[in-house]
């Protein structure tokens, strides 16, 4: 209906115009609605089908997707031209080779000066590591606070909590300024030197970054508005073709660093010479053996043990090329394993099959593909187990997707006979700590790491916290600290303890580092 005013003489010209516009718009909408009803007929009711049911077809066999190619039409070639066929074959082969080469491990020896990762953040190159050593999912919400420390009645525990909680975040650069690697960090390593904190990080694409935690920035004139605050000195090198998974530092050579990778290789880097040498890789270059973790007995630095994503554990003597033994211990991925620091014949494996298993290399049975160390015991969790880490005191810590950190007590392992049956009861965890381990797609899996040789003799472990902290626990499951600080904008998921000093490092998915001292 038209809009009318009660008394046209009492409204202004502006108001009269506004009412006229409203009426015009309403008429347009009415016309559009009527037109739509004419154009779109009502949907007729469906008629009953007289067709017979279709015969079930066999599944279609599809060819493997091929690399994309350029248009032959734009190239001026005819469909029946023999040149066209050859061109397409060559192009497909070339693209397939390029894709394969991108993921192929780097073989042979490398000069670090030739594989420096370029970029503003990594400008020091080989000079940055030569001479590095003196020879010879509630962000910010704490689950452990100062009140927990104050309420601690045990005097020794309170003192330990105060000491660990007193570690301070590295103050010379904010965490966002210490970018160790271009991509997400998957592995961290603390060099065992006690002179200064030296941290190694490996990312998902095979780049390694090195940071000297003792460096301080040069003085900057505060009055100079154009002066740039200098970046920290970081060295970065592309030493692997795929994800770096572990760093190991042999006790007899302070300048050596072993690395493992999903590219199926183990390499040894010399910090003094600036070289990287391949130590182990499958003899067949087409064999894919992604290495998920690496460890070395302190008493036998020539022996390397490694786990793989296809459920195997291997042993390799660096003095005898081709001497590797590889045991198939699981039908599922072994994401993490470790050797007992004092009883290196004992291996703990954590698997996607939800189990922690303890193995004894002193007793190896079976033959061929069935050859394997003796299984001493196993414990099954509700969901997959991400990592198993031995402490020097004989404890094994695991992280699992059932949101727990479990601590098992095998402190009597030194008295076990070869092939000793641990027993079901002894394989139960001694302590269980509730811990959010739901990292999702973009955060590296949380894995507990023990301090290997604590000066104070107290066994302690660190693990990343989804609320953007690093948690510190004792072997009895009691929390000692929750390390944080200003400027931490992502989860420091990959956390490590220095072997003997109270230094803790954490790295995140942006390749950035947090360091507490």
VENRACOR-V715121 format. One record per residue. N is the residue number from 1. RES is the residue in one letter. OMEGA is omega in whole degrees, -180 to 180 (* if undefined). D_LAST is the distance of its C-alpha to the last C-alpha in Angstrom with 1 decimal. Layout:
# VENRACOR-V715121
n: <N | N>
res: <RES | RES>
omega: <OMEGA | OMEGA>
d_last: <D_LAST | D_LAST>
This chain:
# VENRACOR-V715121
n: <1 | 2 | 3 | 4 | 5 | 6 | 7 | 8 | 9 | 10 | 11 | 12 | 13 | 14 | 15 | 16 | 17 | 18 | 19 | 20 | 21 | 22 | 23 | 24 | 25 | 26 | 27 | 28 | 29 | 30 | 31 | 32 | 33 | 34 | 35 | 36 | 37 | 38 | 39 | 40 | 41 | 42 | 43 | 44 | 45 | 46 | 47 | 48 | 49 | 50 | 51 | 52 | 53 | 54 | 55 | 56 | 57 | 58 | 59 | 60 | 61 | 62 | 63 | 64 | 65 | 66 | 67 | 68 | 69 | 70 | 71 | 72 | 73 | 74 | 75 | 76 | 77 | 78 | 79 | 80 | 81 | 82 | 83 | 84 | 85 | 86 | 87 | 88 | 89 | 90 | 91 | 92 | 93 | 94 | 95 | 96 | 97 | 98 | 99 | 100 | 101 | 102 | 103 | 104 | 105 | 106 | 107 | 108 | 109 | 110 | 111 | 112 | 113 | 114 | 115 | 116 | 117 | 118 | 119 | 120 | 121 | 122 | 123 | 124 | 125 | 126 | 127 | 128 | 129 | 130 | 131 | 132 | 133 | 134 | 135 | 136 | 137 | 138 | 139 | 140 | 141 | 142 | 143 | 144 | 145 | 146 | 147 | 148 | 149 | 150 | 151 | 152 | 153 | 154 | 155 | 156 | 157 | 158 | 159 | 160 | 161 | 162 | 163 | 164 | 165 | 166 | 167 | 168 | 169 | 170 | 171 | 172 | 173 | 174 | 175 | 176 | 177 | 178 | 179 | 180 | 181 | 182 | 183 | 184 | 185 | 186 | 187 | 188 | 189 | 190 | 191 | 192 | 193 | 194 | 195 | 196 | 197 | 198 | 199 | 200 | 201 | 202 | 203 | 204 | 205 | 206 | 207 | 208 | 209 | 210 | 211 | 212 | 213 | 214 | 215 | 216 | 217 | 218 | 219 | 220 | 221 | 222 | 223 | 224 | 225 | 226 | 227 | 228 | 229 | 230 | 231 | 232 | 233 | 234 | 235 | 236 | 237 | 238 | 239 | 240 | 241 | 242 | 243 | 244 | 245 | 246 | 247 | 248 | 249 | 250 | 251 | 252 | 253 | 254 | 255 | 256 | 257 | 258 | 259 | 260 | 261 | 262 | 263 | 264 | 265 | 266 | 267 | 268 | 269 | 270 | 271 | 272 | 273 | 274 | 275 | 276 | 277 | 278 | 279 | 280 | 281 | 282 | 283 | 284 | 285 | 286 | 287 | 288 | 289 | 290 | 291 | 292 | 293 | 294 | 295 | 296 | 297 | 298 | 299 | 300 | 301 | 302 | 303 | 304 | 305 | 306 | 307 | 308 | 309 | 310 | 311 | 312 | 313 | 314 | 315 | 316 | 317 | 318 | 319 | 320 | 321 | 322 | 323 | 324 | 325 | 326 | 327 | 328 | 329 | 330 | 331 | 332 | 333 | 334 | 335 | 336 | 337 | 338 | 339 | 340 | 341 | 342 | 343 | 344 | 345 | 346 | 347 | 348 | 349 | 350 | 351 | 352 | 353 | 354 | 355 | 356 | 357 | 358 | 359 | 360 | 361 | 362 | 363 | 364 | 365 | 366 | 367 | 368 | 369 | 370 | 371 | 372 | 373 | 374 | 375 | 376 | 377 | 378 | 379 | 380 | 381 | 382 | 383 | 384 | 385 | 386 | 387 | 388 | 389 | 390 | 391 | 392 | 393 | 394 | 395 | 396 | 397 | 398 | 399 | 400 | 401 | 402 | 403 | 404 | 405 | 406 | 407 | 408 | 409 | 410 | 411 | 412 | 413 | 414 | 415 | 416 | 417 | 418 | 419 | 420 | 421 | 422 | 423 | 424 | 425 | 426 | 427 | 428 | 429 | 430 | 431 | 432 | 433 | 434 | 435 | 436 | 437 | 438 | 439 | 440 | 441 | 442 | 443 | 444 | 445 | 446 | 447 | 448 | 449 | 450 | 451 | 452 | 453 | 454 | 455 | 456 | 457 | 458 | 459 | 460 | 461 | 462 | 463 | 464 | 465 | 466 | 467 | 468 | 469 | 470 | 471 | 472 | 473 | 474 | 475 | 476 | 477 | 478 | 479 | 480 | 481 | 482 | 483 | 484 | 485 | 486 | 487 | 488 | 489 | 490 | 491 | 492 | 493 | 494 | 495 | 496 | 497 | 498 | 499 | 500 | 501 | 502 | 503 | 504 | 505 | 506 | 507 | 508 | 509 | 510 | 511 | 512 | 513 | 514 | 515 | 516 | 517>
res: <X | X | X | X | X | X | X | X | X | X | X | X | X | X | X | X | X | X | X | X | X | X | X | X | X | X | X | X | X | X | X | X | X | X | X | X | X | X | X | X | X | X | X | X | X | X | X | X | X | X | X | X | X | X | X | X | X | X | X | X | X | X | X | X | X | X | X | X | X | X | X | X | X | X | X | X | X | X | X | X | X | X | X | X | X | X | X | X | X | X | X | X | X | X | X | X | X | X | X | X | X | X | X | X | X | X | X | X | X | X | X | X | X | X | X | X | X | X | X | X | X | X | X | X | X | X | X | X | X | X | X | X | X | X | X | X | X | X | X | X | X | X | X | X | X | X | X | X | X | X | X | X | X | X | X | X | X | X | X | X | X | X | X | X | X | X | X | X | X | X | X | X | X | X | X | X | X | X | X | X | X | X | X | X | X | X | X | X | X | X | X | X | X | X | X | X | X | X | X | X | X | X | X | X | X | X | X | X | X | X | X | X | X | X | X | X | X | X | X | X | X | X | X | X | X | X | X | X | X | X | X | X | X | X | X | X | X | X | X | X | X | X | X | X | X | X | X | X | X | X | X | X | X | X | X | X | X | X | X | X | X | X | X | X | X | X | X | X | X | X | X | X | X | X | X | X | X | X | X | X | X | X | X | X | X | X | X | X | X | X | X | X | X | X | X | X | X | X | X | X | X | X | X | X | X | X | X | X | X | X | X | X | X | X | X | X | X | X | X | X | X | X | X | X | X | X | X | X | X | X | X | X | X | X | X | X | X | X | X | X | X | X | X | X | X | X | X | X | X | X | X | X | X | X | X | X | X | X | X | X | X | X | X | X | X | X | X | X | X | X | X | X | X | X | X | X | X | X | X | X | X | X | X | X | X | X | X | X | X | X | X | X | X | X | X | X | X | X | X | X | X | X | X | X | X | X | X | X | X | X | X | X | X | X | X | X | X | X | X | X | X | X | X | X | X | X | X | X | X | X | X | X | X | X | X | X | X | X | X | X | X | X | X | X | X | X | X | X | X | X | X | X | X | X | X | X | X | X | X | X | X | X | X | X | X | X | X | X | X | X | X | X | X | X | X | X | X | X | X | X | X | X | X | X | X | X | X | X | X | X | X | X | X | X | X | X | X | X | X | X | X | X | X | X | X | X | X | X | X | X | X | X | X | X | X | X | X>
omega: <178 | 178 | -178 | 174 | -179 | -178 | -177 | -177 | -176 | -179 | -177 | 177 | -180 | -179 | 179 | 179 | -179 | 180 | 179 | 178 | 179 | -180 | -180 | 179 | 180 | 179 | 178 | 180 | 178 | -180 | 180 | -179 | 180 | 179 | -179 | 180 | 180 | -175 | -176 | -180 | 177 | -178 | -179 | 179 | -177 | 178 | 178 | -177 | 178 | -178 | 176 | 178 | -179 | 178 | -179 | -178 | 173 | 179 | -178 | 176 | -178 | 177 | 176 | -179 | -180 | 178 | 178 | -179 | -180 | -176 | 176 | 179 | 179 | 179 | 177 | -179 | 178 | -176 | -178 | -178 | 179 | 179 | -180 | -178 | -179 | 180 | -179 | 179 | -180 | -178 | 180 | 179 | -179 | -179 | 179 | 178 | 179 | 179 | 179 | -178 | -178 | -177 | -177 | -179 | 179 | -179 | 178 | -178 | -179 | 170 | -174 | 178 | -179 | -175 | 179 | 175 | -178 | 177 | -178 | -175 | -174 | -173 | -171 | 178 | -177 | -179 | -179 | 179 | 177 | -177 | -180 | -178 | 169 | -175 | 180 | * | 164 | -173 | 176 | -179 | -177 | 173 | 177 | -171 | 177 | 178 | 177 | 178 | -179 | -177 | 179 | -178 | 178 | -174 | -179 | 179 | 180 | 179 | 179 | 178 | 179 | -179 | -178 | 178 | 180 | 177 | -176 | 177 | 178 | -167 | -173 | 174 | 175 | 180 | -179 | 179 | -178 | -179 | -174 | -176 | 179 | -175 | -178 | 179 | 177 | -177 | 176 | 175 | 175 | 173 | -175 | 179 | 180 | -179 | -178 | 178 | 177 | -173 | 175 | 178 | 177 | -176 | -172 | -179 | 173 | 177 | 179 | 176 | -179 | -179 | 176 | -176 | 179 | -176 | 176 | -178 | 175 | -179 | 179 | 179 | -179 | -178 | -179 | -177 | -178 | -177 | 178 | 175 | -173 | 175 | 175 | 179 | -179 | 175 | 179 | -176 | 177 | -174 | 178 | -180 | -180 | -173 | 172 | -172 | -178 | 169 | 178 | -177 | -179 | -175 | -173 | -177 | -175 | -178 | -177 | 176 | 176 | 177 | 175 | -173 | 172 | 179 | 174 | -177 | 170 | -178 | 177 | -180 | 176 | -176 | -178 | -178 | -178 | -180 | 175 | -174 | 176 | -179 | -178 | 170 | 177 | -178 | 177 | -177 | 179 | 179 | 179 | -178 | -175 | -176 | -176 | 180 | -178 | 177 | -177 | 175 | -180 | -178 | -179 | -175 | 177 | -180 | 177 | 175 | -179 | 175 | -177 | -179 | 179 | 172 | -178 | 168 | -178 | 177 | -175 | 178 | -176 | 180 | -175 | 179 | -179 | -176 | -173 | 170 | -180 | -177 | 176 | -174 | -179 | 174 | -179 | 178 | 168 | -174 | -179 | 178 | 174 | 176 | 172 | -176 | -178 | 178 | -169 | 174 | 180 | -179 | 173 | 179 | 176 | -170 | 174 | 178 | 173 | -175 | 161 | 179 | 178 | -176 | 180 | -178 | 178 | -180 | -179 | -175 | 178 | 180 | 180 | -179 | -179 | 179 | -179 | 175 | -180 | 176 | -177 | -179 | 178 | 176 | -177 | 175 | -179 | 180 | -173 | 179 | -172 | -175 | 174 | -174 | 178 | 169 | 178 | 179 | 177 | 177 | 173 | 177 | 177 | 170 | -175 | 177 | 171 | 176 | 174 | 163 | -178 | 179 | -179 | -177 | 175 | -176 | 178 | -174 | -180 | -178 | -177 | 173 | 178 | -179 | -178 | 178 | -176 | -179 | -176 | -177 | -179 | 179 | 175 | 179 | 179 | -180 | 174 | -179 | 175 | -175 | -179 | -180 | -178 | -174 | -178 | -171 | -168 | -179 | 179 | -177 | 180 | -179 | 178 | 179 | -180 | 167 | -167 | -177 | -175 | 180 | -177 | 179 | -179 | -178 | -177 | 177 | 175 | 176 | 179 | -179 | -176 | 177 | 176 | 172 | 167 | -179 | 176 | -180 | 172 | -176 | 176 | 178 | -180 | 180 | -178 | -178 | 171 | -171 | 179 | 180 | 180 | 175 | 178 | -173 | 179 | -177 | 174 | -168 | -179 | -174 | 180 | 173 | 168 | -176 | -176 | -178 | 177 | 175 | -178 | 177 | 175 | -179 | -172 | -175 | 177 | -179 | -176 | -168 | 167 | -180 | 178 | -180 | *>
d_last: <79.5 | 79.7 | 77.7 | 80.2 | 79.8 | 82.0 | 83.3 | 82.7 | 83.9 | 81.0 | 78.1 | 77.0 | 77.4 | 73.6 | 73.6 | 76.7 | 75.1 | 71.9 | 74.1 | 76.0 | 72.8 | 71.7 | 75.0 | 74.9 | 71.5 | 72.7 | 75.7 | 73.6 | 71.3 | 74.4 | 75.9 | 72.8 | 72.7 | 76.3 | 75.9 | 73.0 | 75.2 | 77.9 | 75.7 | 73.7 | 76.2 | 75.5 | 74.1 | 77.0 | 76.6 | 75.7 | 78.7 | 78.5 | 77.5 | 80.2 | 78.0 | 77.4 | 73.8 | 72.2 | 71.9 | 68.4 | 67.1 | 65.2 | 61.6 | 61.4 | 59.8 | 57.6 | 56.7 | 53.2 | 52.0 | 52.6 | 50.8 | 52.2 | 54.7 | 56.4 | 59.8 | 62.8 | 65.0 | 63.1 | 63.3 | 67.1 | 67.6 | 70.3 | 69.6 | 71.8 | 70.7 | 69.6 | 67.1 | 65.3 | 64.7 | 63.4 | 61.2 | 59.6 | 59.0 | 57.4 | 55.1 | 54.0 | 53.3 | 51.3 | 49.1 | 48.6 | 47.6 | 45.1 | 43.5 | 43.3 | 41.9 | 39.1 | 37.7 | 38.8 | 36.3 | 36.0 | 37.8 | 38.1 | 35.8 | 33.9 | 33.0 | 29.7 | 31.3 | 33.8 | 31.4 | 28.9 | 28.1 | 29.5 | 28.2 | 26.7 | 23.1 | 23.5 | 25.5 | 24.2 | 26.1 | 26.4 | 25.6 | 22.1 | 21.6 | 24.1 | 22.6 | 19.1 | 18.9 | 20.2 | 23.2 | 24.3 | 25.3 | 24.7 | 22.2 | 20.1 | 21.9 | 19.8 | 21.2 | 19.0 | 18.8 | 18.3 | 22.0 | 21.4 | 19.1 | 21.8 | 24.6 | 23.2 | 25.9 | 24.6 | 23.0 | 20.9 | 19.7 | 19.0 | 16.9 | 14.8 | 14.6 | 13.6 | 10.8 | 9.4 | 10.4 | 8.6 | 5.1 | 5.5 | 6.6 | 6.9 | 9.9 | 12.3 | 13.7 | 14.3 | 13.8 | 17.6 | 17.6 | 15.6 | 18.5 | 18.2 | 21.5 | 24.8 | 25.1 | 23.4 | 20.7 | 22.0 | 19.9 | 16.4 | 15.6 | 12.9 | 14.7 | 14.8 | 14.5 | 12.2 | 12.8 | 10.3 | 8.8 | 12.1 | 12.7 | 16.3 | 17.9 | 21.5 | 23.6 | 26.9 | 29.1 | 27.9 | 25.7 | 22.6 | 19.8 | 17.5 | 14.5 | 13.1 | 9.5 | 10.6 | 13.5 | 14.4 | 17.4 | 20.7 | 22.3 | 24.5 | 27.7 | 27.3 | 31.1 | 31.6 | 31.9 | 32.3 | 29.1 | 26.7 | 23.0 | 22.0 | 20.2 | 17.3 | 18.8 | 19.0 | 21.5 | 23.3 | 26.2 | 28.7 | 28.9 | 30.3 | 32.9 | 31.4 | 28.1 | 25.6 | 24.7 | 22.7 | 20.9 | 21.7 | 21.0 | 23.9 | 23.2 | 26.0 | 25.2 | 21.8 | 23.2 | 24.4 | 23.0 | 25.1 | 25.3 | 27.6 | 29.2 | 31.7 | 34.0 | 34.9 | 33.3 | 30.8 | 29.9 | 28.4 | 26.7 | 26.8 | 24.1 | 26.3 | 29.6 | 28.4 | 30.3 | 30.1 | 32.7 | 33.9 | 33.9 | 35.4 | 37.3 | 40.5 | 43.6 | 45.2 | 43.4 | 44.8 | 43.0 | 40.1 | 37.5 | 34.3 | 31.5 | 29.0 | 26.7 | 26.5 | 25.7 | 26.6 | 27.6 | 25.6 | 29.0 | 30.9 | 28.9 | 32.1 | 32.3 | 30.8 | 31.0 | 30.8 | 31.8 | 33.7 | 34.4 | 38.0 | 37.2 | 37.2 | 35.1 | 35.8 | 35.5 | 35.9 | 36.4 | 35.3 | 38.0 | 40.8 | 40.9 | 42.5 | 41.6 | 39.7 | 40.5 | 39.8 | 40.4 | 41.0 | 39.3 | 39.4 | 41.5 | 38.5 | 35.2 | 32.6 | 29.4 | 27.1 | 27.6 | 26.0 | 27.3 | 26.9 | 24.7 | 27.2 | 30.3 | 30.1 | 33.6 | 32.4 | 31.3 | 30.1 | 31.0 | 30.4 | 33.2 | 34.7 | 37.5 | 35.3 | 34.9 | 32.6 | 34.5 | 34.1 | 36.0 | 37.2 | 37.8 | 39.9 | 42.7 | 43.5 | 46.6 | 48.8 | 50.0 | 49.5 | 47.5 | 47.5 | 45.7 | 42.4 | 40.4 | 41.4 | 40.1 | 39.0 | 38.3 | 37.1 | 35.9 | 36.7 | 34.7 | 36.3 | 34.7 | 33.1 | 30.2 | 27.5 | 25.6 | 25.8 | 23.0 | 23.8 | 21.6 | 22.4 | 23.9 | 26.4 | 25.2 | 25.5 | 23.6 | 25.3 | 25.0 | 28.3 | 30.0 | 31.5 | 28.2 | 27.0 | 24.4 | 26.6 | 25.7 | 28.5 | 29.0 | 30.5 | 29.5 | 33.1 | 32.9 | 33.4 | 36.9 | 38.0 | 41.1 | 41.4 | 42.2 | 41.3 | 41.9 | 38.9 | 41.0 | 40.7 | 39.4 | 36.7 | 35.5 | 34.8 | 31.2 | 30.2 | 27.9 | 27.7 | 25.2 | 26.3 | 24.1 | 25.1 | 25.2 | 27.7 | 26.0 | 29.3 | 30.3 | 27.6 | 24.3 | 23.3 | 24.0 | 21.4 | 20.8 | 19.0 | 17.1 | 16.7 | 14.3 | 17.0 | 16.9 | 14.8 | 14.9 | 15.9 | 18.5 | 17.6 | 18.0 | 15.4 | 15.4 | 13.9 | 16.3 | 16.5 | 18.2 | 21.2 | 20.4 | 17.5 | 14.7 | 13.0 | 14.5 | 13.5 | 16.7 | 18.2 | 21.3 | 23.6 | 22.6 | 21.0 | 18.1 | 15.0 | 13.0 | 13.4 | 10.4 | 11.8 | 12.2 | 14.8 | 16.2 | 15.7 | 19.3 | 19.5 | 18.6 | 15.5 | 18.0 | 16.8 | 13.7 | 12.5 | 10.6 | 10.2 | 13.4 | 12.5 | 8.9 | 6.6 | 4.8 | 6.8 | 8.9 | 12.0 | 15.0 | 18.2 | 21.9 | 21.9 | 19.9 | 16.9 | 13.2 | 10.2 | 6.7 | 3.8 | 0.0>
